[in-house]
């Protein structure tokens, strides 16, 4: 990584109120990291002149590159220009090409342009003006007090366009950035973050380049490997070597890379083996089927699903025996098994999968919240029924059950 310290500041009270999520900072951090630039600070400041000015003064003292998004619009609460003028004592002028673009827009749309729209064309004296292919207000780059200041609109599509078309090429040339950063995500399921981190402890302790970072999400874990080198091929070779070491330790739980999902891996495996599936869903209420059929081409593998939420539907439509329901209840291994077997047969699929359990908020049939049974049955007679215990609220338990169902299916399909 380079020795330059970068900082990202978002201006806008709406961000502080939670009305808008600050996705710009995440996106910009990723782009800067790709070029080997360290982001040391993220900041959000409301539409208040003194607070914006103070934030800019602080950034000017501690950073080499400051990227500011927001506060460049036409209204009185857009104060980015005014605050930076107070810091750098720079005058502004009306950029003719931007003003021509604004006037042209209003003429074409047959709307009356209000005078405050002229504010969007104001740029700092001596700034590099960055045309906005996705909106009105241009971006600007100002070099002040040995700090590179980048100003862009806060609208994500406009910020991304200006960054991609102008900011990154400028920084690469100006700072002579030659380090290549490559990352790869390894995806694991059926193992917790703490266990995976424990298993890889020595590799993580010994890491230098590439670096290894565990990242947890609902029902699965990812390992991000990041390498820096003078060329993309060298960085990828470093990642390949580290990936091999990781998979030698935790390969049993590995299922894919980068944008892979367990759902698409199951779908692809069903398609490869020319098998179809049907689902009987009680507590998951159709979520498993919905996730599967969200994948284009799912009609080739999904016969359908039955939301069998009530005991009556389980008995009358999916033919779970009265004896099973009376003796074991709906939240039981026996019920889950019959649901999987019967939905496979009734819908004419190669595989049947079922979900039944207690999502909460209260105990059912004497069974605790989070107790779930998932059963998988195929037409060859192979049966797997798994008892699970999930933590969290109602929604989290249902989502974890669906994810676990895909995990068990993936394992079964790869035996």
C-alpha positions in Angstrom: 0.0 0.0 0.0 1.1 3.6 -0.5 1.9 6.0 2.3 -0.8 8.5 1.4 -3.5 9.0 3.9 -7.0 9.3 2.4 -10.1 10.6 4.1 -13.8 10.5 2.9 -16.3 13.1 4.2 -20.0 13.0 3.4 -22.0 16.3 3.8 -25.7 16.1 4.5 -28.0 16.2 7.5 -30.1 13.5 5.9 -27.3 11.0 6.4 -27.1 11.8 10.2 -30.9 11.4 10.5 -30.7 7.9 8.9 -32.9 9.0 6.0 -30.2 7.9 3.5 -27.5 5.3 3.9 -24.0 6.4 3.3 -23.1 3.9 0.6 -20.7 6.3 -1.1 -18.0 5.9 1.6 -18.0 2.1 1.2 -17.8 2.3 -2.6 -15.1 4.9 -2.6 -13.0 3.0 0.0 -13.1 -0.1 -2.2 -12.0 2.0 -5.3 -9.1 3.6 -3.3 -8.0 0.3 -1.9 -7.8 -1.2 -5.4 -5.2 1.5 -6.1 -3.3 0.8 -2.9 -4.5 4.0 -1.1 -5.1 3.8 2.6 -8.4 5.3 3.9 -7.8 6.4 7.5 -11.0 8.3 8.2 -14.7 8.3 7.3 -16.7 11.3 8.3 -20.3 12.5 8.1 -21.2 16.1 8.9 -24.6 17.9 8.7 -25.5 20.9 6.7 -24.1 23.4 9.1 -21.5 25.9 8.0 -19.3 26.0 11.1 -19.3 22.2 11.6 -18.5 21.6 7.9 -15.7 24.2 8.1 -14.3 22.6 11.3 -14.4 19.1 9.7 -12.5 20.4 6.7 -9.8 22.1 8.8 -9.3 18.8 10.7 -9.1 16.8 7.5 -6.6 19.3 6.1 -4.3 18.8 9.0 -4.2 15.0 9.0 -4.8 13.7 5.5 -3.1 13.8 2.1 -6.2 13.2 0.0 -9.7 14.3 1.1 -12.8 13.3 -0.9 -15.9 15.2 -0.1 -19.4 14.1 -1.4 -22.5 16.2 -1.1 -23.4 19.8 -0.5 -22.9 21.0 -4.1 -26.6 21.4 -5.0 -28.6 24.6 -5.6 -30.3 25.1 -2.2 -29.2 27.2 0.7 -28.3 24.2 2.8 -25.7 23.1 0.3 -22.7 24.6 2.0 -19.6 22.6 0.9 -18.3 25.4 -1.4 -18.8 28.1 1.2 -17.1 26.1 3.9 -14.1 25.3 1.8 -13.8 28.9 0.7 -13.5 29.8 4.3 -10.7 27.3 4.8 -8.7 27.9 1.6 -9.7 31.5 0.8 -10.4 30.6 -2.8 -12.8 32.6 -5.0 -15.4 30.9 -7.2 -16.5 31.5 -10.8 -19.3 30.3 -13.0 -18.2 27.4 -15.2 -19.6 28.2 -18.7 -19.8 24.6 -19.9 -21.7 23.5 -16.8 -24.1 26.5 -17.0 -24.7 25.8 -20.7 -25.6 22.2 -19.7 -28.1 23.4 -17.0 -29.8 25.9 -19.3 -30.0 23.3 -22.1 -31.7 20.8 -19.7 -34.4 23.3 -18.7 -35.0 24.4 -22.3 -35.4 20.8 -23.5 -37.7 19.9 -20.6 -39.7 23.2 -21.1 -39.3 24.0 -17.4 -38.6 27.4 -15.8 -35.1 27.5 -14.3 -35.0 29.1 -10.9 -32.0 31.5 -10.2 -30.6 29.2 -7.5 -29.7 26.6 -10.1 -26.8 28.8 -11.2 -25.1 27.9 -7.9 -24.4 24.4 -9.3 -22.1 25.8 -11.9 -19.8 27.5 -9.4 -16.3 26.1 -9.2 -13.1 27.1 -7.3 -10.5 29.3 -9.0 -7.7 27.1 -10.1 -9.6 23.8 -9.7 -9.6 21.0 -12.2 -13.3 20.8 -13.2 -14.7 17.3 -13.6 -17.6 17.0 -16.0 -20.7 15.1 -14.6 -22.0 12.7 -17.2 -24.8 11.6 -14.9 -26.1 14.9 -13.6 -25.7 18.7 -13.3 -23.1 19.8 -10.7 -19.5 19.1 -11.8 -16.9 17.6 -9.6 -13.7 19.5 -8.7 -10.1 18.7 -7.7 -8.2 21.4 -5.8 -4.7 21.1 -4.5 -4.4 23.2 -1.4 -1.7 23.2 1.4 -0.2 20.0 -0.2 -3.5 18.2 0.2 -5.5 16.9 -2.8 -9.2 17.9 -2.3 -11.8 16.2 -4.4 -15.4 17.5 -4.4 -18.3 15.6 -5.9 -22.1 15.5 -5.7 -23.6 13.1 -3.2 -26.0 11.4 -5.6 -24.4 7.9 -5.9 -24.7 7.5 -9.7 -23.1 10.9 -10.2 -20.3 10.3 -7.7 -19.5 7.0 -9.2 -19.4 8.4 -12.8 -17.1 11.2 -11.8 -14.9 8.9 -9.8 -14.5 6.4 -12.5 -14.1 8.8 -15.4 -11.9 11.4 -13.8 -10.9 11.0 -10.1 -9.2 7.6 -10.3 -7.2 8.4 -13.5 -6.1 11.7 -12.0 -4.9 10.1 -8.7 -3.1 7.3 -10.6 -1.2 9.8 -12.7 -0.6 12.4 -10.0 0.6 10.0 -7.4 2.3 7.5 -9.7 0.3 4.6 -8.3 1.7 1.3 -9.6 0.8 -1.1 -6.9 -1.9 -3.6 -8.0 -4.3 -4.8 -5.3 -6.2 -8.0 -6.0 -8.8 -9.6 -3.7 -10.6 -12.9 -3.7 -13.4 -14.1 -1.5 -13.6 -17.7 -0.3 -17.1 -18.8 0.9 -17.7 -21.4 3.6 -20.8 -22.8 5.1 -21.5 -25.2 8.0 -18.8 -23.7 10.1 -18.9 -20.7 12.4 -16.7 -17.6 12.2 -15.0 -18.3 15.5 -14.3 -22.0 14.6 -12.9 -21.0 11.1 -10.7 -18.3 12.6 -9.4 -20.8 15.2 -8.6 -23.4 12.5 -6.8 -20.8 10.4 -5.1 -19.1 13.5 -1.6 -19.8 12.5 -2.0 -18.6 8.9 -3.7 -15.4 10.2 -0.8 -14.8 12.7 1.8 -15.4 10.0 0.1 -13.2 7.4 2.0 -10.4 5.6 1.2 -10.4 2.0 -1.5 -11.6 1.2 -3.6 -10.7 4.1 -6.5 -12.9 5.4 -9.7 -11.5 6.8 -12.7 -13.5 8.1 -16.1 -12.0 7.4 -19.3 -13.4 8.9 -22.8 -13.2 7.4 -26.0 -14.9 8.2 -25.5 -18.7 8.2 -22.1 -18.6 6.5 -18.5 -17.2 6.6 -16.2 -15.7 4.0 -12.4 -15.3 4.0 -11.1 -12.4 2.0 -7.6 -12.8 0.7 -6.0 -9.5 -0.4 -2.6 -9.3 -2.1 -0.5 -6.4 -3.4 2.1 -6.7 -6.1 3.6 -5.0 -9.1 1.3 -6.9 -11.5 -2.1 -8.5 -11.5 -0.7 -11.9 -12.3 1.8 -11.8 -9.5 -0.9 -10.8 -7.0 -3.2 -13.6 -8.2 -0.3 -16.1 -7.8 0.1 -15.0 -4.2 -3.7 -15.4 -3.6 -3.6 -18.9 -5.3 -0.9 -20.0 -2.9 -2.7 -18.8 0.2 -6.1 -20.2 -1.0 -4.4 -23.6 -1.3 -3.2 -23.5 2.3 -6.6 -22.4 3.6 -8.5 -25.1 1.7 -6.0 -27.8 3.0 -7.3 -26.8 6.5 -11.0 -25.9 5.9 -11.8 -27.3 2.5 -14.7 -29.5 3.7 -16.8 -26.3 4.3 -15.8 -24.4 1.2 -18.4 -23.9 -1.5 -17.4 -21.1 -3.8 -15.7 -17.8 -4.6 -16.6 -14.1 -4.8 -20.2 -13.6 -6.0 -21.1 -17.3 -5.6 -24.1 -18.0 -3.4 -25.1 -21.3 -1.8 -28.4 -21.0 -3.6 -26.8 -20.8 -7.1 -24.4 -23.6 -6.3 -27.4 -25.9 -5.3 -29.2 -24.8 -8.5 -26.2 -25.5 -10.7 -25.7 -28.9 -9.1 -29.3 -29.9 -9.5 -29.1 -28.8 -13.2 -25.8 -30.7 -13.7 -27.3 -33.9 -12.2 -30.6 -33.4 -14.0 -32.6 -33.6 -10.8 -35.7 -31.7 -9.7 -36.8 -30.7 -6.3 -40.1 -29.9 -4.4 -40.4 -28.2 -1.0 -42.9 -28.5 1.9 -42.5 -25.4 4.0 -44.0 -24.8 7.4 -42.1 -22.2 9.4 -40.2 -20.9 6.4 -43.4 -20.1 4.6 -42.2 -20.4 1.1 -38.8 -18.7 1.5 -36.8 -21.6 0.3 -38.8 -21.9 -2.8 -38.7 -18.2 -3.4 -34.9 -18.1 -3.2 -34.6 -21.0 -5.6 -37.0 -19.6 -8.2 -35.4 -16.2 -8.0 -32.5 -17.8 -10.0 -33.1 -17.5 -13.8 -33.9 -21.0 -15.3 -35.2 -22.4 -12.0 -38.1 -24.0 -13.8 -35.7 -26.7 -15.0 -35.1 -27.9 -11.4 -38.0 -26.7 -9.2 -41.3 -28.6 -9.5 -42.9 -26.4 -6.9 -43.6 -25.9 -3.2 -46.3 -26.2 -0.6 -46.7 -23.8 2.3 -48.1 -26.2 4.8 -48.3 -23.8 7.7 -51.3 -25.4 9.5 -51.7 -28.9 10.9 -54.7 -29.3 8.7 -52.8 -28.7 5.5 -50.0 -31.0 6.6 -52.5 -33.8 7.1 -55.0 -33.3 4.3 -52.8 -31.9 1.5 -49.4 -33.5 2.2 -50.8 -36.6 3.8 -48.8 -36.6 7.0 -50.4 -39.4 9.1 -52.7 -38.5 12.0 -50.8 -40.9 14.1 -47.5 -39.0 13.5 -49.2 -35.7 14.3 -50.9 -36.9 17.4 -47.9 -38.8 18.7 -45.0 -36.6 17.7 -46.6 -33.2 16.8 -45.9 -31.0 13.8 -42.5 -29.9 15.1 -40.8 -33.3 15.0 -38.4 -35.5 13.1 -41.2 -37.8 12.1 -43.4 -35.0 10.7 -40.4 -33.5 8.8 -39.6 -36.9 7.3 -43.1 -37.5 6.1 -43.4 -34.0 4.6 -40.2 -34.5 2.6 -41.2 -38.0 1.4 -44.7 -37.0 0.5 -43.9 -33.7 -1.3 -41.4 -35.6 -3.4 -44.0 -38.2 -4.4 -47.0 -35.9 -4.8 -45.1 -33.3 -6.9 -43.2 -35.9 -8.9 -39.8 -34.5 -8.1 -36.5 -36.3 -7.6 -35.9 -34.7 -4.2 -38.2 -33.5 -1.5 -37.2 -31.1 1.2 -39.2 -30.0 4.2 -39.0 -27.4 7.0 -40.9 -27.4 10.3 -40.1 -25.8 13.6 -40.7 -23.0 16.0 -39.8 -19.5 14.8 -41.3 -17.8 17.8 -42.0 -15.6 19.6 -43.5 -18.3 22.0 -43.1 -22.1 22.6 -45.2 -24.4 20.5 -46.1 -28.0 21.4 -43.7 -27.7 24.3 -40.8 -27.2 21.8 -38.5 -24.2 22.4 -38.2 -21.2 20.0 -35.5 -22.0 17.4 -36.0 -25.7 17.3 -36.2 -26.7 13.6 -36.3 -29.9 11.7 -35.1 -30.1 8.0 -35.6 -33.3 6.0 -34.3 -34.2 2.6 -35.5 -37.3 0.8 -34.8 -38.5 -2.8 -36.6 -41.0 -4.9 -33.8 -43.6 -4.4 -34.9 -43.8 -0.8 -32.0 -41.8 0.8 -33.2 -39.8 3.7 -31.6 -37.2 5.9 -33.4 -35.4 8.7 -31.5 -32.8 10.7 -32.5 -31.3 14.1 -31.3 -27.7 14.4 -31.3 -25.0 17.1 -31.1 -21.5 15.9 -30.8 -18.2 17.8 -32.3 -14.8 17.1 -35.7 -13.3 16.4 -38.4 -14.8 14.3 -37.1 -13.5 11.0 -33.5 -14.6 11.7 -34.6 -18.1 12.7 -36.6 -18.5 9.4 -33.7 -17.2 7.3 -31.2 -19.5 9.1 -33.4 -22.5 8.5 -33.5 -21.7 4.7 -29.8 -21.2 4.6 -29.3 -24.5 6.5 -31.6 -26.3 4.0 -29.4 -25.1 1.1 -26.3 -26.2 2.9 -27.6 -29.7 3.6 -28.8 -30.0 0.0 -25.4 -28.9 -1.3 -23.6 -31.5 0.8 -26.1 -34.3 -0.3 -25.8 -33.4 -4.0 -22.0 -33.6 -3.8 -21.7 -37.0 -2.1 
